[in-house]
Each structure stands twice: as C-alpha cells, then as structure tokens.
C-alpha cells in the first residue's frame, strides 16, 4: 500500500510541476546580447587555442535564395547570419518559413569562420569586412557559389566561398588562400557555431528535447554538452576532431560542421591537426572545429572546405550526410529502444505514405508483440479485482489491526494462487520500450507539418481542438474501473483524480504522440475488459459445477 501512495504522489507532483512550469512559472532570461564589437586580436585568440566568442557587428547583407533555403551572409566576417528553411514553417506563424539561424529580435544563432596565424595577425577573422561582386544570388542550376574577398594583407589573398546545392541543406564553406608573401604561412582555420542559450522558438516545456552543442567521432561516439556545464567550466567532450562532426542541436533541427562527410575527404587527414573546442562568454555559446593547416609556401595557393549541415533532423537525409549524424535525433538513454522503433516507423510509412496511419500500425505491432506479457498482467489484476469483495470483508473483520489483516490477505493470495506482483512485473518489462517509442515520436521532425485525417493537419503540433487529449483523459478514467480498487478509500479517490492530473500534460503534447497514447490506451482497455470477462465467466462455470 505504501508503494501505491508513493506512485500516486510522484505522478501528481510531476503533473502539477509540469503544469506550473508551462503556464505560470517565469521563463529565465539569458544575458542580453549587445550588437557591438569586442576587442581581441586574432593572434591572441590563436594563442588561447580557440577563437574569442565575440559580440556581433552588423554590416551589409548578401542574400542567397535556393529551392530550400533563404540565406543572408553578412559582409562582416562573411558570417552566415540568417537561414530560413523554406519547406518548414515557423512554429509561431505557419505562413512564415522557419528561422534556423538568426541575429534578429534579440536572438543569436550564427555560423562564423576565420583564419588565425601568429606569423600574420592580419588574416581575415569573423570581424574582417569582406566584399562581394553581388548583393543578391539566385540558384538557377544545380550549384551556386557565392564568393567573398578579404582585403589583401602582407601579400596574402583570401577568398571565402559558400557553395549551395539544389535540394540540399549541406552548404560548403571554402577558403582559398594565396600566399604572396616571402615566408611560409601556416594558418589555423576555425569553423564555429555561435548561439544564445534560449529555448528554441515555440518549444513547449511539456515536450522538450536537448538543446545545446554536441560532438561525434568514430573513437568516442556521440557526446552532448549542456549549456550549464559550459557555464561551470565542467564540460567533458572529445577534443580530437578526426572523422567526426561538431554541432548545435535543438528540437527537430540542427547545424553541424562536418569533418568527414559521406563520400568526401576527411578534412583532418589533410591537415596538421584538427580539434574541437567549446566556450561561453557574454551569454553566448560556441562550438568550433579548429584546423591547423599545413604550411603554404610563398607563391602557392591552398584551399580548405568544411561542409555545414543546417537543416531538419530528417533520418533519410542526415544518414546520407555524415556518419553518426543520426544521433542528433535526441532519444536520450533510450536510444537502444527508440532507434529500431523509429526505423520500423519509417518502413511502415513507405507502405501507407501517411505518418498518422504509420503510428497506428506501429502501435498495433508493439501491442501484438507484448500481448502475452500484457495478458498475464491483466489476468493477475483481474483476479485481484475478483477478490476485492473478500478484501473489504476482511478489512471490516480485522478493523485497525493491520498486521493480522496483512497476514490474512497474504494467506488468501496463497490459497487463490494470486501473485500481487503479477500485474506489475510484466508491465515493468515493457516500460523501456514504451518510453523509447515516446522519444522516437517526440523527436521526429518527420511528423512536423504531417497531416493525418480531418482536423489533424500537423502531427507535430498539439491537437487544435483537443479531441485526442480529451479521449485520452476519458480512457484513463475508465481504466480505473477495470483495475482492482485500492482497499484504502483515500487511495481509491486519488486513483480517480490521477487521470485528470496526468492527462493535463497531453493537451500540450504533439498530436502524433497523443495519437499513439490514445490508441495504446484504448487497446489496453479492450484487452483488460476481455480478460476480466473471461475470468468472470470461468468463475461462474466453476460455481455451477
């Protein structure tokens, strides 16, 4: 009985806490970001091992339009300051495209690059003002190159070239360096992502995934780094960038500098050294790839290209971009369960071409696989429910003598061959799978803007008319009548209140996730009713004989 009280307390506390955070709790405001320029020489930054996390200066904008993105490149640093995903609408306004990168409205999330060298402090950094032949570019073929030129310094000429491709969120960023000086030049190139610590636009506190930097390498696999760990100087991640990527993750979308794109050259193998670096300053967080290039002899030209993936975390797309990029879909510790379930979901989608029906088919398959375990659990609960009248009589018989009451109850269970834990153990085995399916659906950008039927036009957003959450609340309430009632009257009342408190969260969940829970709940209720009916019929037959 104490364990039931604990479960009830935990569920109610969680529901109240989440509801408070979503509706009433003040949202933390990160440190304001000033649009000014800080002073630190690139040489000093090179000596510290990473580029200084500076504040932003605004220059002239170069606009680039492709079939999937609208980009804005600032002449200051040649930064990629704005990136709109044309095929994904804004969470706040479905008529506008989704802003992945931006430096507007108090938000900062940009892609910066630069060159550092102790021997030549005049190399262009993210503060250098570049020039371009045009201020507007339109993709008409399969590829589009946007060239920016840095001022010549000490005989060194540098071009920064963006390469956009049709139908692709993979943007090449290439440096062309000509050493017109009299001594060898050994630059260090940095490719970094700089962003604030605010929650992504439109993210609900009831349905959050990880937001922050991450790295992947073949040796150390996938590592996420919390903003708070960077604040405390306790971030632990691999520094060796060989064969990996470094990026910034958020719900549904990501950016990442790729050291080894699939089918491409490992950037680090062609360099002297390659490492990852993360830092925080002035309320901004950076995730960088630092590449020590091989010396460029006088009169020679060298180039370095690092691709930037900036787009949705679509499984079919990111698995073709770079190894390990699929880990960006945030399944947490339940990756081992969520990953195969999502794989099965994608296979079902190829058959029915609708994510809503795919969720329904997946739920049916999971329920079928676990039918024996669920049936065993419901049989145990059905037997417990059948013994409820006897439990009530025993409670009246023993009164306040709880020791004798518990002894009598255990003796009754022994005689009737009922295991009081029989209803719990089979369900506990299934919990990791159900949680894995929860994360698989919550993290799937594929459900965003995906229609199902009638009023459900976006499985990635909450049900606009709250029909599915209401059905979920009703089914949870009805299930309390199918379960054996607690002997404690206070617990019995709490069990009836729990569905209301617990279902409140479902009003803020994505419709695709609620669809899974509704169908799972309805199937569970039908199965439990069927098994209870079987037990009652068996009991009647036994009494007749």
CORHU-V818129 format. One line per field, one symbol per residue. phi: phi as a letter, one per 30 degrees, with the letter a starting at -180 (. if undefined). Layout:
phi=???
//
This chain:
phi=.dddeddeddddddddddddddcbddddcdedcddbcccadeddddddjadddcdcccbdcccbbbdbbccbcdddiiddcbbccdcbddddbddcddddcabchicbabcbbabbaddbdcddcdcdccbbdbcbbbdccdbbcccccdddbhiccbccbcbcbdibcccdbcccccdcdcbebbdcccbbcbbdcdddeiddddbcbdbldabbbddchcbcbdedddddicdcadcdcdibababcadibabadcdbddicddedddcdaaacbbabahicbbbbccbdddecdeicbbbbbbdccbadddedcddccadiddddddcidcedcdddddeddddddddchbdddddddddddddddceddddddddddddddddeeddddddddchdddddddddddddedddhccdcddcedddddeedddddeddddcddeddiddcbhddcaddcdedchdddddddddddddddcdddddddddddddddeeddddedddcdeedddedddddddddddddddddddddddddddddd
//
